[in-house]
Amino acid sequence: MDVRRLMVLRELSERGSVGAVADAMRVTPSAVSQQLKALEKEAGYPLVEPAGRGVALTEAGRALARAATDIAVAIERAEGEWRAFMEQPAGRVTLVTFPTGGEMLLPGLLTRMAERPDVELLCTDTEDPDAVGDLTADHDVVLSDSPTTSAAWHDRGLQVVPLMSEPLDVALPQDHPLARKANLSPRDVVGETWIGVPPGYPFDRVLEQVVVATGQPVQVAQRFADNGVVEAMVAGGHGLAILPRFTTREHGNGLVTRPLLGVRARREISAVLRPDRFERPSVRLVVQALREEARLVADAHGAA
């Protein structure tokens, strides 16, 4: 049955006349009568009967009016509970991250959220940077290291919250001749063999800039999505790589990192989410905790 029609019946039971219901609901008496007739058809029983110059509820009408009152109470209770939920951070929040973003941010984030036991944070990771927009359909918060200016995100109306900008360095074996330099330029690495990442990943775009800056192609011998594998390949002397500054393990791993000057070698880390989910206090709380943790990580590495 149509809830709005049930509310018309309830009003009739309390106000006593079609005219009074029409005045209260700011519609015509004819519109009220039409709603009652439609409700009778849905119910399969007469709900009103003539009474003097007006109408009165039948026994079935009175029973259904009582049920309508129960429904009205339930609706108000639900709306009240929803308002309370929307005003106080509570409930489950789901988050998906790329692996090194999780390595940097999740331990501290979960420590922060442990102070808010009313919010349950469930986290997972993904290797696919192109899936960010699709992941927002199934997760409340998506951590991404793709550019925050992604046109596709904005075309879909997604909320993008910048978290941090992380430098991307050249990783090279610790006994490599270039390791003696404090900084490297695109010209320094011409002719080197590279351990790359899948095409389209943020690190791969740095190599594209090296090509533009030098006019020389780069030789990518192997490609891996897992930074740990890339680190092992570099440490084993199989090539150079572009790796993130904050999570690359240098000491005791057989590799060192050096800043790459002359090109934009950074990745922008952001939280991406649907704007309606951003309105939930629990989601806002998680995003704010992410911003605070990202600031702490960046400060610890002397980065903006």
VEXDREN-2710 file (C-alpha; in Angstrom, 1 decimal):
% VEXDREN-2710
k/r/px/py/pz
1/MET/0.0/0.0/0.0
2/ASP/1.1/3.5/-0.7
3/VAL/2.3/5.1/2.6
4/ARG/1.2/8.6/1.5
5/ARG/-2.4/7.3/1.0
6/LEU/-2.2/5.7/4.4
7/MET/-1.3/9.0/5.9
8/VAL/-4.4/10.6/4.2
9/LEU/-6.6/7.9/5.9
10/ARG/-4.9/8.6/9.2
11/GLU/-5.6/12.3/8.9
12/LEU/-9.2/11.6/8.1
13/SER/-9.5/9.4/11.2
14/GLU/-8.2/12.3/13.4
15/ARG/-9.7/15.3/11.6
16/GLY/-13.1/13.9/10.8
17/SER/-13.8/15.3/7.4
18/VAL/-12.4/15.4/3.9
19/GLY/-12.5/19.2/3.9
20/ALA/-10.4/19.4/7.1
21/VAL/-7.9/16.9/5.6
22/ALA/-7.7/18.9/2.4
23/ASP/-7.0/22.1/4.4
24/ALA/-4.3/20.4/6.5
25/MET/-2.6/18.9/3.5
26/ARG/-3.1/21.9/1.3
27/VAL/-4.8/20.0/-1.5
28/THR/-8.4/20.0/-2.9
29/PRO/-11.1/17.8/-1.3
30/SER/-11.3/16.1/-4.7
31/ALA/-7.7/15.1/-4.4
32/VAL/-8.3/13.6/-0.9
33/SER/-11.2/11.6/-2.2
34/GLN/-9.2/10.2/-5.1
35/GLN/-6.5/9.1/-2.7
36/LEU/-9.0/7.4/-0.5
37/LYS/-10.6/5.6/-3.4
38/ALA/-7.1/4.4/-4.6
39/LEU/-6.3/3.2/-1.1
40/GLU/-9.6/1.3/-1.0
41/LYS/-8.7/-0.4/-4.2
42/GLU/-5.3/-1.4/-2.8
43/ALA/-6.8/-2.7/0.4
44/GLY/-9.7/-4.5/-1.2
45/TYR/-12.2/-3.3/1.5
46/PRO/-14.4/-0.2/1.8
47/LEU/-12.6/2.2/4.1
48/VAL/-15.1/5.1/4.3
49/GLU/-18.9/5.3/4.2
50/PRO/-21.4/8.1/3.9
51/ALA/-22.2/9.8/7.3
52/GLY/-24.6/12.8/7.1
53/ARG/-23.1/15.3/4.8
54/GLY/-19.6/13.8/5.0
55/VAL/-18.0/10.4/5.4
56/ALA/-16.9/8.2/8.3
57/LEU/-14.4/5.4/8.5
58/THR/-15.7/1.8/8.3
59/GLU/-14.4/-0.8/10.7
60/ALA/-11.8/-1.8/8.1
61/GLY/-10.9/1.9/7.7
62/ARG/-10.4/2.3/11.5
63/ALA/-8.2/-0.7/11.6
64/LEU/-6.1/0.5/8.7
65/ALA/-5.9/4.0/10.3
66/ARG/-4.5/2.5/13.4
67/ALA/-1.9/0.7/11.3
68/ALA/-1.2/4.0/9.6
69/THR/-0.5/5.6/12.9
70/ASP/2.0/2.8/13.8
71/ILE/3.7/3.4/10.4
72/ALA/3.9/7.1/11.1
73/VAL/5.5/6.4/14.5
74/ALA/8.0/4.0/12.9
75/ILE/8.9/6.5/10.2
76/GLU/9.5/9.3/12.8
77/ARG/11.6/6.9/14.9
78/ALA/13.7/5.9/11.8
79/GLU/14.2/9.5/10.8
80/GLY/15.2/10.3/14.4
81/GLU/17.7/7.5/14.5
82/TRP/19.1/8.5/11.1
83/ARG/19.5/12.1/12.2
84/ALA/21.4/10.9/15.2
85/PHE/23.6/8.6/13.0
86/MET/24.3/11.4/10.6
87/GLU/25.3/13.8/13.5
88/GLN/27.5/11.4/15.4
89/PRO/30.4/9.4/13.8
90/ALA/29.4/5.7/14.1
91/GLY/29.2/2.6/12.1
92/ARG/31.4/0.8/9.5
93/VAL/33.7/2.6/7.1
94/THR/35.4/0.7/4.3
95/LEU/38.7/1.8/2.8
96/VAL/40.8/0.5/-0.1
97/THR/44.4/1.6/-0.8
98/PHE/47.3/1.0/-3.1
99/PRO/50.0/-1.1/-1.3
100/THR/52.6/1.6/-0.5
101/GLY/49.9/4.0/0.6
102/GLY/48.7/1.4/3.0
103/GLU/52.3/0.8/4.2
104/MET/52.7/4.5/4.9
105/LEU/49.3/5.5/6.3
106/LEU/47.3/2.5/7.6
107/PRO/49.3/1.6/10.8
108/GLY/49.0/5.2/12.1
109/LEU/45.4/5.5/10.8
110/LEU/44.3/2.4/12.6
111/THR/46.0/3.6/15.8
112/ARG/44.1/6.9/15.6
113/MET/40.8/5.1/14.9
114/ALA/41.3/2.8/17.8
115/GLU/40.4/5.8/20.0
116/ARG/37.0/5.8/18.3
117/PRO/35.5/2.3/18.9
118/ASP/32.1/3.5/17.7
119/VAL/33.6/3.6/14.1
120/GLU/34.6/0.3/12.6
121/LEU/37.3/0.8/9.9
122/LEU/37.8/-2.1/7.4
123/CYS/40.8/-1.8/5.1
124/THR/42.0/-3.7/2.0
125/ASP/44.4/-3.0/-0.9
126/THR/44.5/-3.1/-4.7
127/GLU/47.2/-3.0/-7.3
128/ASP/45.1/-1.4/-10.0
129/PRO/45.5/2.4/-10.2
130/ASP/43.0/2.7/-13.0
131/ALA/40.2/1.2/-10.8
132/VAL/39.9/4.2/-8.5
133/GLY/36.6/5.5/-9.9
134/ASP/35.0/2.0/-9.9
135/LEU/36.2/1.3/-6.4
136/THR/34.3/4.2/-5.0
137/ALA/31.1/2.4/-5.8
138/ASP/32.0/-0.4/-3.3
139/HIS/34.2/1.4/-0.7
140/ASP/33.7/4.5/1.3
141/VAL/37.2/5.8/0.9
142/VAL/39.7/5.0/-1.9
143/LEU/43.4/6.0/-1.5
144/SER/45.0/6.8/-4.8
145/ASP/48.4/7.9/-6.0
146/SER/47.1/9.1/-9.4
147/PRO/46.9/12.8/-10.3
148/THR/44.3/14.7/-8.3
149/THR/43.3/16.4/-11.5
150/SER/42.0/13.3/-13.1
151/ALA/39.3/14.5/-15.4
152/ALA/37.4/11.2/-15.2
153/TRP/37.0/11.7/-11.4
154/HIS/35.7/15.2/-11.7
155/ASP/33.4/14.3/-14.6
156/ARG/31.8/11.6/-12.3
157/GLY/31.4/14.2/-9.5
158/LEU/33.8/12.4/-7.1
159/GLN/35.2/14.1/-4.0
160/VAL/39.0/14.4/-4.1
161/VAL/40.8/15.2/-0.8
162/PRO/44.5/15.8/-1.3
163/LEU/46.6/14.1/1.4
164/MET/50.3/14.5/0.5
165/SER/52.8/14.9/-2.3
166/GLU/55.6/12.3/-2.2
167/PRO/58.9/12.6/-4.1
168/LEU/59.8/9.8/-6.5
169/ASP/63.6/9.0/-6.5
170/VAL/65.9/7.0/-8.6
171/ALA/66.8/3.7/-6.9
172/LEU/70.1/2.2/-7.9
173/PRO/72.5/-0.5/-6.6
174/GLN/74.7/0.9/-3.8
175/ASP/77.9/0.1/-5.8
176/HIS/76.6/1.8/-9.0
177/PRO/78.9/4.7/-10.2
178/LEU/75.9/7.1/-10.1
179/ALA/75.5/6.4/-6.3
180/ARG/78.4/8.7/-5.7
181/LYS/76.3/11.7/-6.8
182/ALA/73.9/13.5/-4.4
183/ASN/71.3/14.2/-7.1
184/LEU/70.7/12.9/-10.6
185/SER/69.4/14.6/-13.7
186/PRO/67.7/13.0/-16.7
187/ARG/71.0/13.3/-18.7
188/ASP/72.8/11.3/-16.0
189/VAL/70.6/8.2/-16.5
190/VAL/70.7/8.1/-20.3
191/GLY/71.6/4.6/-21.5
192/GLU/70.8/2.9/-18.2
193/THR/68.6/-0.2/-17.9
194/TRP/65.4/0.2/-15.9
195/ILE/63.2/-2.0/-13.8
196/GLY/59.8/-0.6/-14.5
197/VAL/56.2/-0.8/-13.4
198/PRO/53.1/-1.6/-15.5
199/PRO/52.4/1.2/-18.1
200/GLY/50.3/3.9/-16.7
201/TYR/51.5/3.7/-13.1
202/PRO/52.7/7.0/-11.7
203/PHE/56.3/5.9/-11.6
204/ASP/56.2/5.0/-15.3
205/ARG/55.2/8.6/-16.1
206/VAL/58.5/9.8/-14.7
207/LEU/60.4/7.7/-17.2
208/GLU/58.2/9.3/-19.9
209/GLN/59.4/12.7/-18.8
210/VAL/63.0/11.5/-18.9
211/VAL/62.5/10.6/-22.5
212/VAL/61.0/14.0/-23.2
213/ALA/63.9/15.8/-21.4
214/THR/66.7/13.9/-23.1
215/GLY/65.2/12.9/-26.4
216/GLN/66.5/9.4/-25.8
217/PRO/64.5/6.2/-25.3
218/VAL/64.7/4.3/-22.0
219/GLN/65.3/0.6/-21.9
220/VAL/62.9/-1.1/-19.5
221/ALA/64.1/-4.7/-19.0
222/GLN/61.4/-5.9/-16.6
223/ARG/58.1/-4.6/-15.2
224/PHE/56.6/-5.4/-11.8
225/ALA/53.7/-3.9/-9.9
226/ASP/55.1/-4.9/-6.5
227/ASN/57.7/-2.4/-5.2
228/GLY/59.3/-5.1/-3.1
229/VAL/60.1/-7.1/-6.2
230/VAL/61.5/-3.9/-7.9
231/GLU/63.7/-3.2/-4.9
232/ALA/65.1/-6.7/-5.0
233/MET/65.8/-6.4/-8.7
234/VAL/67.6/-3.1/-8.2
235/ALA/69.6/-4.4/-5.2
236/GLY/70.6/-7.4/-7.3
237/GLY/72.1/-5.1/-9.9
238/HIS/69.6/-5.7/-12.7
239/GLY/68.8/-2.1/-13.3
240/LEU/67.6/1.3/-12.0
241/ALA/64.1/2.1/-10.9
242/ILE/61.8/4.9/-9.9
243/LEU/60.6/4.4/-6.4
244/PRO/58.7/6.4/-3.7
245/ARG/60.9/8.1/-1.2
246/PHE/59.0/7.4/2.0
247/THR/58.7/3.6/1.7
248/THR/61.7/2.4/-0.2
249/ARG/64.0/0.4/2.0
250/GLU/67.6/1.4/1.5
251/HIS/69.8/0.3/4.4
252/GLY/71.0/-3.3/4.3
253/ASN/69.0/-3.9/1.1
254/GLY/71.8/-3.3/-1.4
255/LEU/70.3/-0.2/-2.9
256/VAL/70.3/3.6/-2.4
257/THR/68.0/6.3/-3.7
258/ARG/68.8/9.7/-5.2
259/PRO/66.5/12.6/-6.1
260/LEU/65.8/13.2/-9.8
261/LEU/66.0/16.8/-10.7
262/GLY/64.8/18.5/-13.9
263/VAL/61.5/16.6/-14.2
264/ARG/58.4/16.4/-12.0
265/ALA/59.1/13.3/-10.0
266/ARG/56.4/13.3/-7.5
267/ARG/53.1/11.4/-6.9
268/GLU/50.0/13.0/-5.5
269/ILE/48.3/10.9/-2.9
270/SER/44.6/11.6/-2.3
271/ALA/41.4/10.2/-0.8
272/VAL/38.7/9.7/-3.5
273/LEU/35.1/9.1/-2.6
274/ARG/31.5/9.7/-3.6
275/PRO/30.3/13.1/-2.3
276/ASP/27.3/11.6/-0.5
277/ARG/29.5/9.3/1.5
278/PHE/31.7/12.3/2.4
279/GLU/28.6/13.7/4.2
280/ARG/28.6/10.8/6.7
281/PRO/30.4/12.0/9.9
282/SER/32.1/8.6/10.3
283/VAL/33.6/8.9/6.8
284/ARG/34.6/12.5/7.5
285/LEU/36.3/11.4/10.7
286/VAL/38.4/8.8/8.8
287/VAL/39.3/11.3/6.1
288/GLN/40.4/13.8/8.7
289/ALA/42.5/11.1/10.4
290/LEU/44.1/10.3/7.1
291/ARG/45.0/13.9/6.6
292/GLU/46.6/14.1/10.0
293/GLU/48.5/10.9/9.5
294/ALA/49.7/12.0/6.0
295/ARG/50.9/15.3/7.5
296/LEU/52.8/13.4/10.2
297/VAL/54.5/11.1/7.6
298/ALA/55.4/14.0/5.3
299/ASP/56.9/16.0/8.3
300/ALA/58.9/13.0/9.4
301/HIS/60.5/12.9/6.0
302/GLY/61.0/16.7/5.7
303/ALA/58.5/17.0/2.9
304/ALA/55.5/19.3/2.3
END
